[in-house]
Amino acid sequence: MILKFYALPTVPYDFASSQASYSLSHLMRVIAVVDSKRSVTAIIGALNEAFHGATNFLNYDGKGGLLVEYIDLKGIYDFFFFSSFSSSLNII
């Protein structure tokens, strides 16, 4: 259950550097020292569950990328073109 706190989608972006993250990792360290076999079994179970949840993504065989339709590549190309073009003209 404690491992699932790290995978919550509502965890703040700076959680890794927060006091809460330190406290949670310290708690996990203490639990691992007290009962290491059970801790390792739980971690392997969580990794196995995550791996099985990602099999559709990992085994994708279609043309192009799986996420291409969700990425605005035109905007990226326009940005790089403009920044390289403007830097050659000393505009920026």
C-alpha positions in Angstrom: 0.0 0.0 0.0 2.8 2.4 0.8 4.4 1.8 -2.6 1.2 3.1 -4.3 1.7 6.5 -2.8 4.6 7.1 -5.2 2.4 6.2 -8.2 -0.6 8.5 -7.4 -1.3 10.9 -10.3 -2.0 13.7 -7.8 1.5 13.7 -6.3 3.0 17.2 -6.6 5.8 17.8 -9.1 8.2 18.6 -6.3 7.3 15.6 -4.1 10.7 14.0 -4.5 12.4 16.9 -2.8 9.7 17.3 0.0 9.7 16.4 3.6 6.8 14.0 2.9 8.9 12.1 0.4 11.8 11.8 2.9 9.4 10.6 5.6 7.8 8.0 3.3 11.2 6.7 2.1 12.4 6.5 5.7 9.3 4.5 6.6 10.0 2.2 3.7 13.6 1.8 4.8 12.6 0.8 8.4 10.0 -1.7 7.1 12.6 -3.2 4.7 15.1 -3.6 7.7 12.4 -5.2 9.9 11.0 -7.7 7.3 13.2 -7.6 4.1 11.7 -10.7 2.5 8.2 -9.3 2.6 9.3 -5.9 1.4 11.2 -7.3 -1.6 8.2 -9.5 -2.4 5.9 -6.5 -2.3 8.2 -4.4 -4.5 8.5 -7.3 -7.1 4.7 -7.6 -7.0 4.3 -3.9 -7.7 6.8 -4.0 -10.5 5.2 -7.0 -12.0 1.8 -5.3 -11.9 3.2 -2.1 -13.6 4.9 -4.2 -16.2 1.6 -6.1 -17.0 -0.2 -2.8 -17.2 2.3 -1.5 -19.8 2.3 -4.6 -22.1 0.0 -2.9 -24.7 2.4 0.1 -24.9 5.5 -2.1 -25.0 4.2 -4.5 -27.6 2.8 -1.8 -30.0 3.5 -2.8 -33.6 1.6 -0.1 -35.6 3.1 2.4 -38.0 4.4 5.6 -36.5 4.2 6.1 -32.8 1.5 5.2 -30.4 1.4 8.8 -29.0 2.1 10.8 -32.2 -1.5 11.9 -32.5 -1.4 13.5 -29.1 1.8 15.5 -29.7 1.9 18.9 -31.5 4.9 18.3 -33.7 4.1 21.2 -36.0 4.4 23.6 -33.2 7.8 22.2 -32.3 9.1 22.4 -35.8 7.9 26.0 -36.1 9.6 26.9 -32.9 13.0 25.4 -34.0 12.7 26.9 -37.4 11.9 30.3 -36.1 14.6 30.2 -33.4 17.3 29.0 -35.9 16.2 31.5 -38.5 16.0 34.5 -36.1 19.4 33.6 -34.6 20.9 33.8 -38.0 19.4 37.2 -38.5 20.4 38.3 -34.9 16.7 39.1 -34.1 16.6 37.3 -30.7 
